[in-house]
Amino acid sequence: MFIIDAFRLTRPRDAPSARQAVLERQLLRYCGGYRQKLGKVGCEKMSSNLDQIYMERALRLALRGQGLVEPNPMVGCVIIREDYDNTLGLEESSQIKPNADASVEEEGDALIVGEGWHQRYGEAHAEINALNMAGDLAKGATLYATLEPCSHQGKTPPCVDAIIAADVKRVVVAMLDPFPEVNGSGVEKLKAAGIEVEVGVCGDEARELNLPYLTRLEKKRPWIIGKWAMTLDGKIATRIGSSYWISSEEARLRVHEWRETVDAILIGSRTAMEDDPKLTVRLPEGRAPKRIPTRIVVDSGGTLSVFSELALTAREVPLLLVFGPNTPKGKKEFWESKGAEVLVIDAPTHEQRLLLLLENLAERGMTNILVEGGGELLGHFFDLELIDETRVFVSPKVIGGSEAVVAVGGVGRELMRKAATLRNKKIEIVGPDVLISGRVNY
Ligand SMILES: NC(=O)c1ccc[n+]([C@@H]2O[C@H](COP(=O)([O-])OP(=O)(O)OC[C@H]3O[C@@H](n4cnc5c(N)ncnc54)[C@H](OP(=O)(O)O)[C@@H]3O)[C@@H](O)[C@H]2O)c1
């Protein structure tokens, strides 16, 4: 496991140019991974502000919780002492070897004495992990948290109480937590205890990091990731519905890695019928999935075959079938007896049922949903501007055919200038395929 117990940063009193150079080296070292993962995020004004350096480090730590902490947010925390030279007892920390992941700037007097991230839902929050590492060294320290520390008793005790008890001097928070039981009260409590608090350092980046969490809280629906594999000519299946395989084995492994980080995988009834997928997480031997996503089929008429892979595995891996009001009588009871969960949504249109389904999934605490097609379902999601992120494999193959299934159906846009576009774009070569991913702007 990665742990840094202590490393020093250059002294703030160094000559500006030398200090600038060290800061930039540190930014690359500590924050490069974070930037790479989320695309072009990372604090904008990063050139001369130590707060931003430490906050970027905290953001990068937060990302380690992805797929493990939801429905909680990803949170990272760093605790530093700038009075290294003058603080009694700090010398002892030099016995602790810095981890190889963070090579040390030897000169200087600021010291990271603790860091942590929220590692798993229900377990300690980032601040507590960092405070535990810092121990007595947290007294008089500055604490950086990517999200406002909680002030309420949830699965764990309030973090603000632990911060106050540790006698931290200053707290820097990237953004307030809109969670109704926190929402500013964490910061207020810290201030009332006489702690200096600053809010907003790397705020945009923290928001981008936790957009799935924020979407569930603010829009009352999960974050929706649209995924498909298409040929060069934009098809996801041939005119007779053959799609095995458009993308390579390397690409398919990547999909399994995505599946283990989401709460559910959603497909349309025709994909269930034509592809007969299992929709399970299958990783190379020896790797246990982070989480087991629920498989969801939107199937208004209850047409799923009882001999399908989904049906045959319904007792082993959660399967949720979403029926419309006109599903034949007895179907619900039949599928429940086979081990599936059935949700009958009593609304007349696909659109209404989809919106009610998403609301229902958010209420269950589902934060990330992977929509794996087909084209008609993805098209409907795009028409409703519900796809938040796309992950698309483009395979160097052409199958042609005006009857072949297109990646995104639905009604679509009339004008080019209305096209949905991507931000934080990432283009990667995966085996023989190209992976284009990004967050969607409408
Ligand atoms: N290459 C890839 O990445 C990939 C991925 C997936 C699928 N595919 C291919 O895509 C093909 C199937 O795609 P498709 O476009 O024909 O069908 P689809 O999108 O898989 O399923 C469409 C059906 O889903 C049901 N549905 C329920 N709620 C819906 C909603 N809100 N919006 C839209 N549909 C809803 C509808 O049937 P009811 O009215 O009966 O509910 C609809 O006819 C297959 O050939 C498969 O091989 C390829």
The ligand as a MOL file (V3000), in Angstrom:
LIG
                    3D

  0  0  0     0  0            999 V3000
M  V30 BEGIN CTAB
M  V30 COUNTS 48 52 0 0 0
M  V30 BEGIN ATOM
M  V30 1 N -20.9030 -2.6080 -30.5830 0
M  V30 2 C -21.4540 -2.2770 -29.4410 0
M  V30 3 O -20.8460 -1.6260 -28.6090 0
M  V30 4 C -22.8520 -2.7190 -29.1560 0
M  V30 5 C -23.3620 -2.5850 -27.8840 0
M  V30 6 C -24.6690 -2.9570 -27.6400 0
M  V30 7 C -25.4480 -3.4500 -28.6650 0
M  V30 8 N -24.9080 -3.5970 -29.8890 0 CHG=1
M  V30 9 C -25.7550 -4.0790 -30.9930 0
M  V30 10 O -26.8680 -3.2260 -31.0900 0
M  V30 11 C -27.9800 -3.9580 -31.5590 0
M  V30 12 C -29.1720 -3.6130 -30.7250 0
M  V30 13 O -29.3420 -2.2210 -30.6830 0
M  V30 14 P -30.7330 -1.5630 -31.0180 0
M  V30 15 O -30.5090 -0.1250 -31.2250 0
M  V30 16 O -31.3410 -2.3280 -32.1360 0 CHG=-1
M  V30 17 O -31.6120 -1.8640 -29.7160 0
M  V30 18 P -31.3750 -1.5490 -28.1690 0
M  V30 19 O -31.0710 -0.1140 -27.9910 0
M  V30 20 O -30.4830 -2.5320 -27.5590 0
M  V30 21 O -32.8050 -1.8810 -27.6050 0
M  V30 22 C -33.8820 -1.0830 -28.0130 0
M  V30 23 C -35.0990 -1.5320 -27.2740 0
M  V30 24 O -34.9630 -1.2450 -25.8940 0
M  V30 25 C -36.2490 -1.0150 -25.3340 0
M  V30 26 N -36.2650 0.2130 -24.5710 0
M  V30 27 C -36.7540 0.3550 -23.3270 0
M  V30 28 N -36.6480 1.5980 -22.9050 0
M  V30 29 C -36.0820 2.2990 -23.8850 0
M  V30 30 C -35.7260 3.6610 -24.0130 0
M  V30 31 N -35.9210 4.5220 -23.0250 0
M  V30 32 N -35.1700 4.0550 -25.1720 0
M  V30 33 C -34.9460 3.1860 -26.1500 0
M  V30 34 N -35.2490 1.8780 -26.0700 0
M  V30 35 C -35.8240 1.4340 -24.9480 0
M  V30 36 C -37.2070 -0.8690 -26.4960 0
M  V30 37 O -37.9510 -2.0700 -26.5670 0
M  V30 38 P -39.3060 -2.1870 -25.7020 0
M  V30 39 O -40.2030 -1.0720 -26.1520 0
M  V30 40 O -39.7920 -3.5190 -25.9870 0
M  V30 41 O -38.9040 -1.9930 -24.2900 0
M  V30 42 C -36.3230 -0.7680 -27.7010 0
M  V30 43 O -36.8870 -1.2910 -28.8520 0
M  V30 44 C -27.6190 -5.3930 -31.5130 0
M  V30 45 O -27.3990 -5.8620 -32.8070 0
M  V30 46 C -26.3140 -5.4340 -30.7560 0
M  V30 47 O -25.4650 -6.4260 -31.2630 0
M  V30 48 C -23.6440 -3.2370 -30.1610 0
M  V30 END ATOM
M  V30 BEGIN BOND
M  V30 1 1 1 2
M  V30 2 2 2 3
M  V30 3 1 2 4
M  V30 4 1 4 5
M  V30 5 2 4 48
M  V30 6 2 5 6
M  V30 7 1 6 7
M  V30 8 2 7 8
M  V30 9 1 8 9
M  V30 10 1 8 48
M  V30 11 1 9 10
M  V30 12 1 9 46
M  V30 13 1 10 11
M  V30 14 1 11 12
M  V30 15 1 11 44
M  V30 16 1 12 13
M  V30 17 1 13 14
M  V30 18 2 14 15
M  V30 19 1 14 16
M  V30 20 1 14 17
M  V30 21 1 17 18
M  V30 22 2 18 19
M  V30 23 1 18 20
M  V30 24 1 18 21
M  V30 25 1 21 22
M  V30 26 1 22 23
M  V30 27 1 23 24
M  V30 28 1 23 42
M  V30 29 1 24 25
M  V30 30 1 25 26
M  V30 31 1 25 36
M  V30 32 1 26 27
M  V30 33 1 26 35
M  V30 34 2 27 28
M  V30 35 1 28 29
M  V30 36 1 29 30
M  V30 37 2 29 35
M  V30 38 1 30 31
M  V30 39 2 30 32
M  V30 40 1 32 33
M  V30 41 2 33 34
M  V30 42 1 34 35
M  V30 43 1 36 37
M  V30 44 1 36 42
M  V30 45 1 37 38
M  V30 46 2 38 39
M  V30 47 1 38 40
M  V30 48 1 38 41
M  V30 49 1 42 43
M  V30 50 1 44 45
M  V30 51 1 44 46
M  V30 52 1 46 47
M  V30 END BOND
M  V30 END CTAB
M  END
